[in-house]
Amino acid sequence: MISILIVSSDENSLLDFQSALRRYGEMDISRTESGGKALHIASEKAFDLVVTDEFLSDMSGLAFAEKLVSLNPLINCVSVSRLSPKAFHEKSEGLGLLMQLPPNPGGEDAKKLMEQLKNVLNLTVKVSS
């Protein structure tokens, strides 16, 4: 089972994406609305993936990702962003984000993400065994 934390201040945001993720296997998906709450949750529970919306009630998605990575440098995190891929790369450099998601990500984005995540998780399993 893949454990995912979705962080979004808008309760309707990322719902379609969340539904699309469920097509790729058994998922334990948790949601929270602020970066602060997500950091607290992530400090108490291990997640395979954290998905952050572009803007949260208490910080930007990239600011949250930076705090999350300092809490757990090995966590898999993706962020929704309207930035161009080049600008996103420059802003997120050093954070080790798995990928950038477009605003209102859909089924194709979920497919790409799950392919990347499964590759990373399989690598982790192979290396640690």
N, C-alpha and C positions, 0 to 999 in steps of 0.2 A: 504494500500500500504506500502510495506517495502522499506525504504530508505537506500541505501548502497553506501559507498564510497570505491572505489578500488584504492590503491596506488601502482603504479609500474612504474619504469623508462623505462621499455621495453613495448612499446605500444602494442606488440603482446602477451605479457605474460598475463596469466589469462583470455584470451578471451574465450577459451573453457569453463573454469570454470564459467565465467560470463554468457555465453549462457545456461549452465546447471542450474544456479540459477533461470533463468527466467521461468523454467518449474514448479516452486513451487509457483506461484502466481504473482500478479502484483508487479513489482519492479521499483523503481526509482533509477537507477544506475548512479553514477557520477564516473569519473576517473580523477586522477591527477598523475603527474610523480615524485614528490618529497615530502619528509617528511615535509619540511617547508611549501610548498603550501597546503598540506593536513591539517596541523595544523591550518593554516589561515582559510581554508574553514570550518573545523570542529568547529572553534570558532564562526562562523557566521550562521551555519546551523546545525540543529539536524539530526543525522543519527541513524538508528536502529543498523547498523553494519558497521564496518570499516575492510576491508581486506587489509593487507599489504604484499607485496612481501618480499622475504628474504633480498634483497639488493636494496637500493634506490640510487639515484644519490648523495644524500647529507648525508646519514646515513644508518645504518642497519635497517632492519624491527623491530627488538626488541628495538633498541634505539628509533625509532619512536613511538612504542607502549608505551614505558615508558613516553615519553613526552606527548603523547595523553592522557594517564591515569591521568597524573598530571593536564592536562587541564580539563578533564571530567572523574572523577573516576568511573562513572556509565556506561560508554560507552561499548558496546559489540565490542570486537576486536579479530580478528584471524590473525595469522601470518604464512606465508610459511616458513618452515625451514627444512634443511637437517640434523639437529641434531637428535640424538636418542631421543625417548620420555623422557628418564630419564634426559639426558643432557638439553633438551629443558625445562623440568619442573624446573630444577635447575636455568637455565639462566632467565626464565620468572617468577620465583616465586615472588609473591607480585604484579604482574601486572594485575591479574584477567582476563587473556586471556580466551576466550571461548573455544578455541581449537587450536591445531597445524594442519596446512595443509602440505601435502607433496609437494615437487617440482612438478610442472605441475599437479595440482589437477584436477580431472575429475568429472564425473557425480555422482559417489558413494560418493565422498567427499562432493559435493554440497548437496546431500540428507542428509547426517549425519549432516552437518552444519545447514541446514534449520530445521531439527528436533530439534536440540539443541536450535536454536534461537527462534523458535516458543514456546518452553517450557519456555524459559526465558521471552519472551515478554508476554506470558499468565500469568506467575507468577507476573510480574510487574503490569499488568492490574488488577489482582485479589487483590493484596496487596494495590494498590492505590485507588481502588474503594470502 
